[in-house]
Amino acid sequence: MRLDRDKLNTTRKALKYSKSRSKKAFRNREALNPLGSSTHSSGPEPKKSQRHAKSKTLISITLLFLILGIFVLSFGFIFSRSSTFLAFLKGISSSTQLTAKIDKEITIDKGFESRISRVISTPDGFVGIGSTIADESEKYQILLTKVDDDGNIVWVKTFGAENDDLGYDIIQTDDGFFVLGTTSSKSLGTKGRYDVLLLRLDKNGNTIWQKTYGGPDWDRAYRMVRAGNNFVFVGDNYAKGNDVTENFGEHDYWTVMFSSDGKIIWDRSFGGTRWDRAYAVGYDPMKGQILVAGSSNSFTDGTRYDGYVVSYNSAGQLIWQTVLTNSHTLWPMDLSITERAIFVSGYVYENFNDANSERLGTERAFIAKLTINGQVEYIKTFGENVRIHSVLNSLQSEGQNGIDTLYFAGYKYDGEKKLPWYGLFEYDKSSGKLQVVEKTIDTDYGMLFSISYDEKRNVFVLSGTIMKDGKMKGLIKLLSNIES
């Protein structure tokens, strides 16, 4: 209710005038009859008293209505001001909630060493996958954990057998999760030295089934993605046989499409006579293409690795392949896809030409941009003694004013310490200006393996490992802002 000051002033004047007349009339009556109502006389006096009584009653009723009017107006004024004030407070509260800075670090302590390779968002929190080892004499086990929205640990579980079992990736399904890793445990069905391990979990992290995939020797997988109604994992194989239908040399890229019940639909190898390993996979729903990125030294003199990005359609047919090179060793570790571009990230090793330098070279981060058809637009390097493990395109990627904006995570050597490292990459194509925001997490040793963004909660989700209290612990970091 809005306060009308003119009406209030008019009412106040009317009340004041009425009170003034009432007081004057009362004084006049006192002068006419000094003894007041206690004086009685005969004759016509009763009629005059009745008129006076009626007059007093009328005045009282008028005053009552005026007082009630003032009360209503005052209550409306108070209510209006209170409502406005409450709305103002509510606005401040909402604004504070929207702009509140979130910076939480959740550590997972399970044994001698723990790491979180990947974290995904769920409707009621976050689920992470990684590896843990009880002590130096034991073997690695797959580590699973769930935390709620407030960062409280809901559960921690392990999976594994007699030998090393490592967890790398996790994706959500309609009724649970797929977990991807590598195993050397014979009791889990390993056919060679290592096999790819796939776990089907329910929503509570309980194992529904497990399957292994591989050939007669060394087979691993690091990343997977949903591709339409099916799924794809990528890694490397070493020899043809069993689930590996082709191999061209030592290690080859190994791309496998599988169904929701874990059956292989097709597998493809890419490479030459030397070492070729795939570390990243993505799916472009617009073109229906599966994109795989990794490193290869099969097509060089063998001393230098180049990056290769290959594209398959849903039937497993090779569409195109593109090389990423800058005359140094180049290792792609992750990729991110938009409607019009493919961003690939990783690290390069650059040799020093200074003969007096104690170091032979340095590792630097790189981010490359390709068109959706595989043409290289640019490769930009930055930082020193750093590696990118994961990249994330922002909503402004290839966006406003021709600026590409991406986020990254990995590690950085700072003196003798390896630190978890993340930040922002911005490249202005028109001016050629590159801007990088770098941040580290203070610890004696650690690294980051993945970065994602939860749109519902407006929070970045980082995962990795840090040293705390003399132990390597798994890390999940929730962060509302990276730019500042």
C-alpha positions in Angstrom: 0.0 0.0 0.0 1.4 3.4 -1.0 1.3 6.3 1.4 -0.8 9.3 0.1 0.6 12.2 2.1 -2.0 14.8 0.9 -4.8 12.6 2.2 -3.0 12.2 5.5 -2.4 15.9 5.9 -6.0 16.7 5.1 -7.2 14.2 7.7 -4.8 15.6 10.2 -6.1 19.2 9.6 -9.7 18.0 9.8 -9.0 16.3 13.1 -7.3 19.3 14.5 -10.2 21.6 13.5 -12.7 19.2 14.9 -10.9 19.0 18.2 -10.6 22.8 18.3 -14.4 23.2 17.8 -15.1 20.6 20.4 -12.9 22.3 23.0 -14.5 25.7 22.3 -18.0 24.3 22.5 -17.1 22.7 25.8 -15.8 26.0 27.2 -19.0 27.8 26.1 -21.1 25.2 27.8 -19.0 25.6 30.9 -19.6 29.4 30.9 -23.4 29.0 30.4 -23.6 26.4 33.1 -20.7 26.6 35.5 -22.0 23.7 37.6 -22.2 21.4 34.7 -24.3 18.3 34.7 -24.7 18.5 38.5 -27.0 21.5 38.3 -30.7 20.8 37.8 -33.5 23.3 37.3 -37.1 23.4 36.2 -38.8 24.7 33.1 -37.4 24.2 29.6 -33.9 23.0 30.7 -34.4 19.3 29.9 -34.9 20.0 26.1 -31.7 22.0 26.1 -29.8 19.2 27.8 -31.1 16.7 25.2 -29.7 18.9 22.5 -26.4 19.1 24.2 -26.3 15.3 24.7 -27.1 14.8 21.0 -24.4 17.3 20.1 -21.9 15.5 22.3 -22.9 12.1 20.9 -22.4 13.4 17.3 -19.0 14.8 18.2 -18.0 11.6 19.8 -19.0 9.5 16.8 -17.2 12.0 14.5 -14.0 11.7 16.6 -14.3 8.0 16.6 -14.5 7.8 12.8 -11.6 10.2 12.5 -9.5 8.2 14.9 -10.3 5.0 13.0 -9.4 6.7 9.8 -6.1 7.8 11.1 -5.4 4.3 12.5 -6.2 2.7 9.1 -4.0 5.1 7.2 -1.2 4.7 9.7 -1.4 0.9 9.6 -1.4 1.0 5.8 1.7 3.3 5.9 3.5 0.9 8.3 2.5 -2.2 6.3 3.6 -0.5 3.1 6.9 0.5 4.5 7.4 -2.9 6.2 6.6 -4.7 3.0 9.0 -2.5 1.0 11.6 -3.1 3.6 11.1 -6.8 3.7 11.2 -6.9 -0.1 14.4 -4.9 0.1 15.9 -7.4 2.5 14.7 -10.3 0.4 16.3 -8.6 -2.6 19.6 -8.3 -0.7 19.4 -11.9 0.4 18.7 -13.2 -3.1 21.5 -11.0 -4.5 23.9 -12.3 -1.9 22.9 -15.9 -2.7 23.4 -15.4 -6.4 26.8 -13.6 -5.9 28.1 -15.6 -2.9 31.6 -16.9 -3.6 31.9 -20.6 -3.4 35.4 -22.1 -2.8 35.2 -25.5 -1.3 37.9 -28.2 -1.2 36.7 -31.7 -0.3 39.5 -34.2 0.3 39.1 -38.0 0.0 41.4 -39.8 2.4 41.5 -43.5 1.7 44.8 -45.2 2.4 48.3 -44.2 1.5 47.4 -42.4 -1.7 44.2 -41.3 -3.4 43.3 -39.4 -6.5 40.1 -38.3 -8.2 40.4 -38.5 -12.0 36.9 -37.2 -12.9 33.8 -35.8 -11.2 30.3 -35.5 -12.7 27.3 -33.7 -11.4 24.1 -35.5 -10.3 20.7 -34.2 -9.2 21.7 -34.6 -5.5 25.4 -33.9 -5.6 28.6 -35.0 -7.3 30.1 -38.5 -8.0 33.9 -39.0 -8.5 36.0 -41.8 -9.9 39.7 -42.3 -9.3 42.3 -44.7 -7.7 43.6 -45.4 -4.3 46.3 -47.5 -2.7 46.3 -48.7 0.9 50.0 -48.7 1.4 53.2 -48.9 -0.7 53.1 -52.7 -0.6 49.5 -53.0 -1.9 48.0 -52.6 -5.4 45.9 -49.8 -6.7 42.1 -50.1 -6.4 39.3 -48.2 -8.1 38.0 -45.4 -5.9 34.4 -44.1 -6.0 32.9 -41.3 -3.9 29.8 -39.3 -3.7 29.4 -35.8 -2.0 26.3 -33.8 -1.5 25.6 -30.2 -2.5 27.2 -28.9 0.6 30.4 -30.9 0.1 29.7 -33.5 2.7 31.0 -37.0 1.8 28.0 -39.4 1.4 30.0 -42.5 0.7 33.4 -43.8 -0.4 33.8 -47.2 -2.1 36.6 -49.2 -3.6 36.6 -51.9 -6.3 39.4 -54.2 -7.3 41.2 -57.5 -7.0 44.7 -58.9 -6.7 46.5 -56.6 -9.1 46.4 -52.9 -10.1 43.0 -51.7 -11.0 42.7 -48.0 -12.0 39.7 -45.7 -12.5 39.7 -42.9 -15.1 36.3 -41.9 -16.2 32.6 -42.0 -15.2 29.4 -41.0 -17.0 25.8 -41.0 -15.9 23.2 -43.4 -17.4 19.4 -43.5 -17.0 19.6 -45.6 -13.9 23.2 -45.4 -12.7 26.7 -45.0 -14.0 29.3 -46.4 -16.3 32.8 -46.5 -14.8 35.9 -46.9 -17.1 39.3 -48.0 -16.1 42.2 -50.4 -16.6 42.9 -53.7 -14.8 45.7 -56.2 -14.6 43.8 -58.6 -12.3 43.3 -62.1 -13.8 40.4 -62.8 -11.5 38.5 -60.0 -13.2 39.0 -61.6 -16.7 42.2 -59.9 -17.9 43.4 -61.7 -21.0 46.8 -59.9 -21.5 49.0 -57.7 -19.3 46.3 -55.0 -19.0 42.7 -54.9 -20.2 40.0 -52.2 -20.3 37.6 -52.5 -17.4 34.0 -51.4 -17.6 31.7 -51.3 -14.6 27.9 -50.9 -14.6 26.8 -49.3 -11.3 23.5 -48.4 -9.8 22.7 -45.0 -8.4 24.2 -45.9 -5.0 27.5 -47.0 -6.5 26.9 -50.8 -6.2 28.2 -53.0 -9.0 25.6 -54.5 -11.3 28.1 -56.1 -13.7 31.7 -55.9 -14.9 33.3 -56.6 -18.2 36.9 -56.5 -19.6 38.0 -55.8 -23.2 41.3 -56.3 -24.8 43.7 -58.4 -26.9 46.6 -60.7 -26.0 48.9 -57.9 -24.6 48.5 -54.3 -23.4 45.1 -52.6 -23.7 44.0 -49.5 -21.8 41.2 -46.9 -21.9 41.1 -43.4 -20.4 37.9 -41.6 -21.6 34.4 -42.4 -22.7 31.4 -40.5 -24.0 27.8 -41.1 -24.9 27.2 -41.2 -28.6 23.5 -41.2 -29.5 22.0 -44.4 -28.1 25.4 -46.0 -27.6 28.8 -45.3 -25.9 32.4 -45.0 -26.9 35.7 -45.4 -25.0 39.2 -44.6 -26.3 42.7 -45.7 -25.3 45.4 -47.8 -26.9 46.0 -51.4 -27.9 49.3 -53.3 -28.4 48.5 -56.4 -30.4 45.7 -57.8 -32.6 43.5 -60.6 -31.1 40.5 -61.2 -29.0 38.5 -57.9 -28.9 41.2 -56.1 -30.9 40.4 -56.6 -34.6 43.4 -54.6 -36.0 46.8 -53.3 -35.0 49.4 -51.5 -37.1 52.5 -51.6 -34.9 53.3 -51.2 -31.3 50.6 -49.0 -29.6 47.6 -47.9 -31.7 44.7 -45.6 -30.9 41.8 -47.9 -29.9 38.3 -46.6 -30.3 35.4 -48.9 -29.3 31.7 -48.3 -29.6 29.6 -50.4 -27.1 25.9 -50.7 -26.2 24.2 -50.1 -22.9 24.6 -53.7 -22.0 28.4 -53.7 -22.7 28.5 -55.4 -26.0 31.1 -54.2 -28.6 29.4 -52.8 -31.7 32.7 -52.0 -33.5 36.3 -51.2 -32.7 38.9 -49.2 -34.8 42.6 -48.8 -34.6 44.6 -45.8 -35.8 48.4 -45.5 -36.0 51.6 -46.7 -37.5 54.6 -48.8 -36.6 55.5 -47.0 -33.4 53.6 -45.5 -30.4 50.1 -44.1 -30.9 47.8 -43.4 -27.9 44.4 -41.8 -27.7 43.6 -39.8 -24.5 40.4 -37.8 -25.4 37.1 -38.4 -27.0 34.1 -36.3 -27.8 30.8 -36.5 -29.7 29.4 -34.0 -32.1 25.6 -34.6 -32.2 25.1 -32.1 -35.1 27.2 -34.1 -37.5 27.0 -37.4 -35.6 30.8 -37.7 -35.5 33.0 -39.2 -32.9 36.2 -37.2 -32.3 39.4 -38.8 -30.9 42.6 -37.0 -30.0 46.0 -38.3 -28.9 49.7 -38.4 -29.7 51.8 -40.3 -32.3 55.4 -40.7 -33.3 54.7 -43.2 -36.1 54.6 -40.5 -38.8 57.7 -38.6 -37.6 61.3 -39.7 -37.4 60.4 -41.4 -34.1 62.0 -38.8 -31.8 59.1 -36.3 -31.9 55.4 -36.8 -31.1 52.7 -35.0 -33.0 49.1 -34.7 -32.1 46.4 -36.4 -34.2 42.6 -35.8 -34.2 40.5 -38.3 -36.1 36.8 -38.4 -36.8 34.5 -41.4 -37.2 30.9 -41.6 -38.1 28.4 -43.7 -36.0 29.2 -46.7 -38.2 32.9 -46.5 -37.5 34.0 -45.2 -40.8 37.0 -42.8 -40.8 35.8 -39.3 -42.0 39.0 -37.3 -41.6 42.3 -37.0 -39.7 44.3 -33.9 -38.8 47.8 -33.5 -37.5 48.7 -30.9 -34.8 52.4 -30.0 -34.7 54.7 -27.2 -33.9 58.1 -28.8 -34.5 58.2 -30.0 -30.9 56.8 -32.9 -29.1 53.0 -32.3 -28.7 50.6 -34.3 -26.6 46.9 -33.7 -26.7 45.2 -34.7 -23.5 41.6 -33.5 -23.9 39.1 -31.9 -26.3 36.0 -29.8 -26.1 33.4 -29.4 -28.9 31.1 -26.5 -29.7 28.6 -26.2 -32.6 31.3 -24.7 -34.9 34.7 -25.7 -33.5 36.8 -28.3 -31.8 39.2 -27.2 -29.1 42.1 -29.5 -28.2 44.4 -29.0 -25.3 47.5 -30.6 -23.8 51.2 -29.8 -23.5 54.3 -29.4 -25.7 57.9 -30.0 -24.9 60.1 -27.3 -26.3 63.9 -27.8 -26.5 66.2 -25.1 -25.4 68.8 -23.9 -28.0 71.1 -22.5 -25.2 74.0 -24.9 -24.8 74.8 -23.3 -21.4 71.4 -24.1 -20.0 71.2 -26.8 -17.3 67.8 -27.9 -18.7 67.2 -29.4 -22.1 63.8 -27.8 -22.5 60.5 -27.0 -20.9 56.9 -28.1 -21.0 54.3 -25.6 -22.0 50.5 -25.7 -22.3 48.8 -25.5 -25.6 45.3 -24.9 -26.9 44.4 -25.6 -30.5 41.3 -24.6 -32.4 39.9 -26.7 -35.4 36.9 -26.2 -37.5 34.2 -28.8 -37.1 35.6 -30.4 -40.3 39.1 -30.7 -38.9 40.9 -27.7 -40.4 43.5 -26.2 -37.9 42.8 -22.5 -37.2 45.6 -21.9 -34.6 47.8 -23.5 -32.0 48.6 -21.3 -29.0 51.2 -22.2 -26.3 51.6 -20.5 -23.0 53.1 -21.0 -19.5 56.3 -22.7 -18.5 56.7 -26.0 -16.7 53.0 -26.7 -17.0 50.7 -29.3 -18.4 47.0 -29.2 -19.3 45.0 -32.3 -18.5 41.5 -31.0 -19.2 39.8 -28.2 -21.1 36.3 -26.7 -21.0 34.7 -24.4 -23.5 32.7 -21.6 -22.0 29.4 -20.2 -23.1 31.4 -17.4 -24.8 33.6 -19.8 -26.8 34.1 -18.3 -30.3 31.7 -15.8 -29.0 31.4 -12.1 -28.6 33.7 -9.8 -30.4 35.6 -12.8 -31.9 37.1 -13.9 -28.6 37.6 -17.6 -27.8 37.2 -18.3 -24.0 38.1 -21.6 -22.4 39.0 -22.9 -19.0 41.8 -25.4 -18.2 43.2 -27.6 -15.4 46.4 -29.5 -15.0 49.6 -28.9 -13.0 52.6 -26.5 -12.7 56.1 -27.0 -11.4 56.9 -24.1 -9.0 60.5 -24.6 -7.9 60.6 -28.2 -6.6 56.9 -28.4 -6.0 54.3 -29.7 -8.4 51.1 -27.7 -7.9 47.5 -28.1 -9.0 47.0 -25.5 -11.7 43.9 -24.1 -13.4 42.8 -20.9 -15.2 41.3 -19.0 -18.0 42.4 -18.8 -21.7 41.2 -15.9 -23.9 42.3 -15.4 -27.5 41.2 -12.4 -29.6 41.4 -13.6 -33.2 41.2 -10.1 -34.7 44.0 -8.5 -32.7 46.0 -11.7 -32.0 46.1 -10.9 -28.3 46.3 -13.8 -25.9 45.3 -13.4 -22.2 45.8 -16.1 -19.6 44.7 -16.1 -16.0 46.6 -18.7 -14.0 45.8 -20.0 -10.5 47.4 -22.7 -8.3 46.4 -24.5 -5.2 48.8 -24.3 -2.3 50.2 -27.7 -1.4 53.5 -29.5 -1.4 52.5 -31.7 -4.3 49.4 -32.2 -6.4 47.7 -32.0 -9.8 44.3 -31.6 -11.4 42.9 -34.1 -13.9 39.5 -32.6 -14.9 37.4 -29.5 -15.0 33.7 -29.2 -15.7 30.9 -26.7 -15.1 27.6 -27.3 -13.3 25.0 -24.9 -14.9 22.3 -25.8 -12.3 24.6 -24.9 -9.4 26.6 -22.3 -11.2 29.9 -23.8 -10.0 33.1 -25.1 -11.6 34.0 -28.6 -10.5 37.7 -29.6 -10.4 39.2 -32.9 -9.5 42.7 -34.2 -8.7 45.0 -34.9 -5.8 46.9 -32.9 -3.2 49.3 -33.6 -0.4 47.8 -33.0 3.0 49.2 -34.0 6.4 51.9 -35.9 4.5 49.5 -38.0 2.5 48.2 -37.8 -1.1 44.5 -37.3 -0.9 41.8 -37.1 -3.6 40.5 -33.6 -4.3 37.2 -32.3 -5.4 37.1 -28.5 -5.6 33.9 -26.5 -6.1 34.6 -22.9 -7.3 32.2 -20.2 -8.3 34.7 -18.0 -10.2 37.9 -18.5 -12.0 38.3 -15.1 -13.7 39.2 -13.2 -10.4 
